[in-house]
Amino acid sequence: MTGKAKQSAKIISHLRLEGVEVTFVLWALSKEIRLLLNLSHALSKGQPLPALFKQHRIIQKRQAGLSAAAQKHSPQKLLGLLDQCKKVDDLIKGVEKGISPWDVLTDITLAIAKG
């Protein structure tokens, strides 16, 4: 999840070019950010990662990446990224205009990847 900014941007670009609905991408990305927020918040309270992974039913394959991301991003930063997800939702609904929702999604993924 973290450290692969170029690859993350490329994935978003490919999803866009393949015609994947932006709402599906937003849903998946916001779900991951909410999970990271829960992990980051629990870590800040001193809860051990293995217990958190078990509680959230996170498979072994995903644990290293989520662990790195949860430790790298503060709860405040993750809340800011969720605000950006809200902006994407508003862009999709036409409440807000002026930028492509895909551009904001790319910015969000880059922020996660770069830490």
N, CA and C atoms as a LAMMPS dump frame, in Angstrom:
ITEM: TIMESTEP
0
ITEM: NUMBER OF ATOMS
345
ITEM: BOX BOUNDS ff ff ff
-5.0000000000000000e+02 5.0000000000000000e+02
-5.0000000000000000e+02 5.0000000000000000e+02
-5.0000000000000000e+02 5.0000000000000000e+02
ITEM: ATOMS id mol type element x y z
1 1 1 N 0.803 -1.193 0
2 1 2 C 0 0 0
3 1 3 C 0.85 1.263 0
4 2 1 N 1.944 1.231 0.705
5 2 2 C 2.785 2.425 0.747
6 2 3 C 4.035 2.2 -0.087
7 3 1 N 4.638 3.293 -0.517
8 3 2 C 5.913 3.232 -1.197
9 3 3 C 5.862 2.931 -2.678
10 4 1 N 4.709 2.812 -3.243
11 4 2 C 4.604 2.475 -4.658
12 4 3 C 3.745 3.503 -5.385
13 5 1 N 4.181 4.744 -5.313
14 5 2 C 3.383 5.848 -5.856
15 5 3 C 3.148 5.709 -7.357
16 6 1 N 4.2 5.44 -8.099
17 6 2 C 4.072 5.351 -9.556
18 6 3 C 3.126 4.215 -9.949
19 7 1 N 3.283 3.08 -9.3
20 7 2 C 2.421 1.932 -9.583
21 7 3 C 0.97 2.23 -9.207
22 8 1 N 0.763 2.913 -8.093
23 8 2 C -0.594 3.256 -7.653
24 8 3 C -1.292 4.161 -8.661
25 9 1 N -0.575 5.177 -9.133
26 9 2 C -1.149 6.095 -10.122
27 9 3 C -1.454 5.362 -11.426
28 10 1 N -0.584 4.436 -11.784
29 10 2 C -0.781 3.667 -13.017
30 10 3 C -2.033 2.788 -12.915
31 11 1 N -2.248 2.199 -11.76
32 11 2 C -3.433 1.356 -11.559
33 11 3 C -4.706 2.182 -11.707
34 12 1 N -4.74 3.358 -11.086
35 12 2 C -5.917 4.23 -11.202
36 12 3 C -6.143 4.604 -12.664
37 13 1 N -5.07 4.916 -13.366
38 13 2 C -5.179 5.278 -14.782
39 13 3 C -5.746 4.124 -15.608
40 14 1 N -5.259 2.911 -15.349
41 14 2 C -5.764 1.746 -16.084
42 14 3 C -7.238 1.48 -15.781
43 15 1 N -7.621 1.623 -14.528
44 15 2 C -9.033 1.429 -14.174
45 15 3 C -9.913 2.42 -14.921
46 16 1 N -9.443 3.648 -14.998
47 16 2 C -10.192 4.69 -15.713
48 16 3 C -10.31 4.351 -17.195
49 17 1 N -9.186 3.962 -17.797
50 17 2 C -9.181 3.643 -19.228
51 17 3 C -10.01 2.406 -19.55
52 18 1 N -10.096 1.475 -18.609
53 18 2 C -10.882 0.26 -18.821
54 18 3 C -12.372 0.494 -18.618
55 19 1 N -12.735 1.692 -18.181
56 19 2 C -14.148 2.014 -18.02
57 19 3 C -14.758 1.567 -16.708
58 20 1 N -13.918 1.284 -15.725
59 20 2 C -14.438 0.907 -14.41
60 20 3 C -15.157 2.118 -13.82
61 21 1 N -16.306 1.886 -13.232
62 21 2 C -17.081 2.973 -12.633
63 21 3 C -16.298 3.623 -11.5
64 22 1 N -16.227 4.925 -11.531
65 22 2 C -15.494 5.668 -10.515
66 22 3 C -16.08 5.421 -9.123
67 23 1 N -17.37 5.151 -9.049
68 23 2 C -17.995 4.891 -7.742
69 23 3 C -17.448 3.615 -7.101
70 24 1 N -17.157 2.597 -7.923
71 24 2 C -16.597 1.357 -7.383
72 24 3 C -15.191 1.586 -6.842
73 25 1 N -14.416 2.364 -7.569
74 25 2 C -13.053 2.662 -7.131
75 25 3 C -13.094 3.486 -5.843
76 26 1 N -13.988 4.456 -5.798
77 26 2 C -14.14 5.274 -4.594
78 26 3 C -14.532 4.408 -3.404
79 27 1 N -15.475 3.504 -3.601
80 27 2 C -15.921 2.623 -2.524
81 27 3 C -14.753 1.793 -1.988
82 28 1 N -13.99 1.177 -2.891
83 28 2 C -12.876 0.325 -2.467
84 28 3 C -11.8 1.132 -1.747
85 29 1 N -11.479 2.285 -2.293
86 29 2 C -10.435 3.113 -1.696
87 29 3 C -10.863 3.653 -0.328
88 30 1 N -12.089 4.119 -0.223
89 30 2 C -12.551 4.652 1.065
90 30 3 C -12.661 3.537 2.107
91 31 1 N -13.006 2.339 1.677
92 31 2 C -13.054 1.197 2.599
93 31 3 C -11.66 0.921 3.168
94 32 1 N -10.652 0.953 2.313
95 32 2 C -9.278 0.725 2.768
96 32 3 C -8.805 1.841 3.7
97 33 1 N -9.17 3.066 3.391
98 33 2 C -8.772 4.188 4.246
99 33 3 C -9.438 4.072 5.613
100 34 1 N -10.707 3.676 5.637
101 34 2 C -11.389 3.494 6.926
102 34 3 C -10.721 2.385 7.749
103 35 1 N -10.307 1.315 7.079
104 35 2 C -9.595 0.244 7.773
105 35 3 C -8.271 0.77 8.332
106 36 1 N -7.526 1.504 7.507
107 36 2 C -6.271 2.092 7.976
108 36 3 C -6.501 3.038 9.149
109 37 1 N -7.572 3.798 9.081
110 37 2 C -7.905 4.719 10.169
111 37 3 C -8.15 3.947 11.466
112 38 1 N -8.909 2.872 11.385
113 38 2 C -9.16 2.041 12.568
114 38 3 C -7.86 1.471 13.127
115 39 1 N -6.996 0.975 12.237
116 39 2 C -5.721 0.408 12.677
117 39 3 C -4.821 1.479 13.285
118 40 1 N -4.713 2.609 12.612
119 40 2 C -3.856 3.696 13.082
120 40 3 C -4.322 4.223 14.438
121 41 1 N -5.62 4.38 14.57
122 41 2 C -6.183 4.871 15.837
123 41 3 C -5.914 3.873 16.968
124 42 1 N -6.113 2.596 16.691
125 42 2 C -5.878 1.568 17.708
126 42 3 C -4.394 1.491 18.076
127 43 1 N -3.525 1.633 17.076
128 43 2 C -2.088 1.637 17.351
129 43 3 C -1.699 2.801 18.248
130 44 1 N -2.306 3.953 17.998
131 44 2 C -1.988 5.131 18.81
132 44 3 C -2.427 4.952 20.265
133 45 1 N -3.352 4.017 20.486
134 45 2 C -3.798 3.709 21.852
135 45 3 C -3.011 2.536 22.446
136 46 1 N -2.015 2.038 21.688
137 46 2 C -1.153 0.977 22.195
138 46 3 C -1.644 -0.437 21.986
139 47 1 N -2.647 -0.627 21.16
140 47 2 C -3.14 -1.978 20.911
141 47 3 C -2.174 -2.716 19.979
142 48 1 N -1.93 -4.004 20.216
143 48 2 C -0.989 -4.769 19.387
144 48 3 C -1.58 -5.106 18.013
145 49 1 N -0.722 -5.022 17.001
146 49 2 C -1.177 -5.291 15.635
147 49 3 C -1.755 -6.692 15.443
148 50 1 N -1.121 -7.755 15.948
149 50 2 C -1.703 -9.085 15.72
150 50 3 C -3.164 -9.192 16.177
151 51 1 N -3.477 -8.589 17.304
152 51 2 C -4.863 -8.621 17.789
153 51 3 C -5.78 -7.831 16.862
154 52 1 N -5.268 -6.714 16.341
155 52 2 C -6.07 -5.9 15.419
156 52 3 C -6.33 -6.643 14.117
157 53 1 N -5.303 -7.318 13.616
158 53 2 C -5.476 -8.079 12.377
159 53 3 C -6.508 -9.189 12.561
160 54 1 N -6.462 -9.833 13.702
161 54 2 C -7.439 -10.889 13.982
162 54 3 C -8.844 -10.301 14.097
163 55 1 N -8.956 -9.185 14.81
164 55 2 C -10.254 -8.534 15.002
165 55 3 C -10.877 -8.12 13.67
166 56 1 N -10.049 -7.613 12.752
167 56 2 C -10.548 -7.136 11.459
168 56 3 C -10.498 -8.215 10.37
169 57 1 N -10.092 -9.422 10.76
170 57 2 C -10.022 -10.565 9.833
171 57 3 C -9.172 -10.247 8.6
172 58 1 N -7.986 -9.746 8.857
173 58 2 C -7.065 -9.39 7.78
174 58 3 C -6.152 -10.58 7.524
175 59 1 N -6.146 -11.057 6.282
176 59 2 C -5.345 -12.226 5.944
177 59 3 C -3.854 -11.885 5.995
178 60 1 N -3.054 -12.91 6.206
179 60 2 C -1.604 -12.774 6.371
180 60 3 C -0.96 -11.991 5.227
181 61 1 N -1.384 -12.259 4.025
182 61 2 C -0.792 -11.638 2.831
183 61 3 C -0.884 -10.109 2.86
184 62 1 N -1.896 -9.564 3.486
185 62 2 C -2.117 -8.109 3.507
186 62 3 C -1.527 -7.43 4.74
187 63 1 N -1.13 -8.199 5.719
188 63 2 C -0.748 -7.628 7.006
189 63 3 C 0.481 -6.725 6.945
190 64 1 N 1.504 -7.094 6.207
191 64 2 C 2.73 -6.283 6.163
192 64 3 C 2.454 -4.905 5.572
193 65 1 N 1.74 -4.864 4.46
194 65 2 C 1.435 -3.584 3.822
195 65 3 C 0.537 -2.707 4.673
196 66 1 N -0.474 -3.31 5.267
197 66 2 C -1.376 -2.545 6.128
198 66 3 C -0.673 -2.067 7.392
199 67 1 N 0.206 -2.9 7.914
200 67 2 C 0.964 -2.51 9.099
201 67 3 C 1.828 -1.287 8.808
202 68 1 N 2.545 -1.327 7.694
203 68 2 C 3.404 -0.193 7.317
204 68 3 C 2.578 1.07 7.104
205 69 1 N 1.461 0.931 6.413
206 69 2 C 0.618 2.097 6.121
207 69 3 C -0.011 2.663 7.393
208 70 1 N -0.472 1.787 8.275
209 70 2 C -1.114 2.25 9.512
210 70 3 C -0.122 2.963 10.425
211 71 1 N 1.125 2.52 10.4
212 71 2 C 2.145 3.16 11.223
213 71 3 C 2.645 4.458 10.6
214 72 1 N 2.561 4.545 9.293
215 72 2 C 3.074 5.721 8.581
216 72 3 C 2.091 6.89 8.6
217 73 1 N 0.799 6.591 8.608
218 73 2 C -0.22 7.636 8.505
219 73 3 C -0.91 7.865 9.846
220 74 1 N -0.993 9.113 10.237
221 74 2 C -1.685 9.458 11.483
222 74 3 C -3.198 9.398 11.259
223 75 1 N -3.951 9.22 12.333
224 75 2 C -5.409 9.265 12.182
225 75 3 C -5.888 10.576 11.548
226 76 1 N -5.228 11.685 11.871
227 76 2 C -5.626 12.978 11.304
228 76 3 C -5.436 13.003 9.789
229 77 1 N -4.316 12.453 9.326
230 77 2 C -4.069 12.426 7.882
231 77 3 C -5.107 11.545 7.185
232 78 1 N -5.415 10.418 7.789
233 78 2 C -6.397 9.515 7.193
234 78 3 C -7.788 10.139 7.168
235 79 1 N -8.127 10.896 8.198
236 79 2 C -9.406 11.625 8.185
237 79 3 C -9.427 12.64 7.044
238 80 1 N -8.289 13.278 6.8
239 80 2 C -8.187 14.205 5.673
240 80 3 C -8.387 13.499 4.341
241 81 1 N -7.868 12.278 4.23
242 81 2 C -8.059 11.506 3.001
243 81 3 C -9.523 11.096 2.835
244 82 1 N -10.194 10.803 3.941
245 82 2 C -11.632 10.517 3.856
246 82 3 C -12.41 11.757 3.419
247 83 1 N -11.958 12.927 3.838
248 83 2 C -12.573 14.174 3.357
249 83 3 C -12.4 14.305 1.848
250 84 1 N -11.235 13.888 1.355
251 84 2 C -11.008 13.914 -0.089
252 84 3 C -11.932 12.917 -0.799
253 85 1 N -12.192 11.78 -0.156
254 85 2 C -13.146 10.818 -0.721
255 85 3 C -14.536 11.441 -0.806
256 86 1 N -14.902 12.219 0.189
257 86 2 C -16.188 12.934 0.165
258 86 3 C -16.225 13.902 -1.012
259 87 1 N -15.093 14.547 -1.28
260 87 2 C -15.01 15.459 -2.419
261 87 3 C -15.241 14.697 -3.723
262 88 1 N -14.659 13.505 -3.838
263 88 2 C -14.877 12.68 -5.033
264 88 3 C -16.356 12.358 -5.169
265 89 1 N -16.995 11.989 -4.074
266 89 2 C -18.425 11.69 -4.093
267 89 3 C -19.222 12.901 -4.575
268 90 1 N -18.873 14.078 -4.073
269 90 2 C -19.555 15.303 -4.505
270 90 3 C -19.32 15.58 -5.988
271 91 1 N -18.119 15.299 -6.473
272 91 2 C -17.826 15.488 -7.902
273 91 3 C -18.651 14.526 -8.754
274 92 1 N -18.767 13.291 -8.299
275 92 2 C -19.556 12.294 -9.03
276 92 3 C -21.016 12.727 -9.108
277 93 1 N -21.538 13.255 -8.013
278 93 2 C -22.943 13.665 -7.944
279 93 3 C -23.198 15.021 -8.588
280 94 1 N -22.134 15.726 -8.955
281 94 2 C -22.298 17.036 -9.573
282 94 3 C -22.476 18.168 -8.588
283 95 1 N -22.341 17.873 -7.291
284 95 2 C -22.457 18.906 -6.262
285 95 3 C -21.276 19.864 -6.36
286 96 1 N -20.133 19.306 -6.694
287 96 2 C -18.912 20.088 -6.862
288 96 3 C -18.431 19.896 -8.298
289 97 1 N -17.818 20.916 -8.856
290 97 2 C -17.36 20.846 -10.246
291 97 3 C -15.947 21.407 -10.344
292 98 1 N -15.355 21.219 -11.512
293 98 2 C -14.083 21.858 -11.79
294 98 3 C -12.899 20.922 -11.897
295 99 1 N -13.042 19.688 -11.441
296 99 2 C -11.941 18.732 -11.511
297 99 3 C -12.539 17.341 -11.699
298 100 1 N -11.781 16.482 -12.316
299 100 2 C -12.232 15.115 -12.531
300 100 3 C -12.137 14.319 -11.231
301 101 1 N -13.15 13.516 -10.926
302 101 2 C -13.065 12.67 -9.737
303 101 3 C -11.862 11.723 -9.8
304 102 1 N -11.498 11.318 -11.012
305 102 2 C -10.343 10.442 -11.187
306 102 3 C -9.053 11.127 -10.751
307 103 1 N -8.951 12.426 -10.999
308 103 2 C -7.753 13.16 -10.579
309 103 3 C -7.641 13.191 -9.061
310 104 1 N -8.758 13.371 -8.392
311 104 2 C -8.738 13.393 -6.921
312 104 3 C -8.429 11.994 -6.386
313 105 1 N -8.983 10.956 -7.014
314 105 2 C -8.665 9.585 -6.606
315 105 3 C -7.172 9.308 -6.758
316 106 1 N -6.597 9.798 -7.845
317 106 2 C -5.154 9.633 -8.048
318 106 3 C -4.381 10.336 -6.942
319 107 1 N -4.796 11.545 -6.604
320 107 2 C -4.132 12.285 -5.521
321 107 3 C -4.216 11.53 -4.194
322 108 1 N -5.359 10.934 -3.932
323 108 2 C -5.542 10.178 -2.685
324 108 3 C -4.605 8.972 -2.656
325 109 1 N -4.56 8.229 -3.762
326 109 2 C -3.697 7.045 -3.791
327 109 3 C -2.229 7.432 -3.679
328 110 1 N -1.854 8.543 -4.29
329 110 2 C -0.466 9.006 -4.172
330 110 3 C -0.146 9.403 -2.735
331 111 1 N -1.084 10.037 -2.066
332 111 2 C -0.867 10.431 -0.669
333 111 3 C -0.67 9.203 0.221
334 112 1 N -1.422 8.153 -0.05
335 112 2 C -1.265 6.919 0.725
336 112 3 C 0.081 6.275 0.411
337 113 1 N 0.409 6.202 -0.871
338 113 2 C 1.639 5.528 -1.284
339 113 3 C 2.894 6.258 -0.817
340 114 1 N 2.86 7.569 -0.863
341 114 2 C 4.049 8.341 -0.487
342 114 3 C 4.206 8.48 1.021
343 115 1 N 3.114 8.325 1.725
344 115 2 C 3.188 8.437 3.18
345 115 3 C 3.212 9.848 3.587
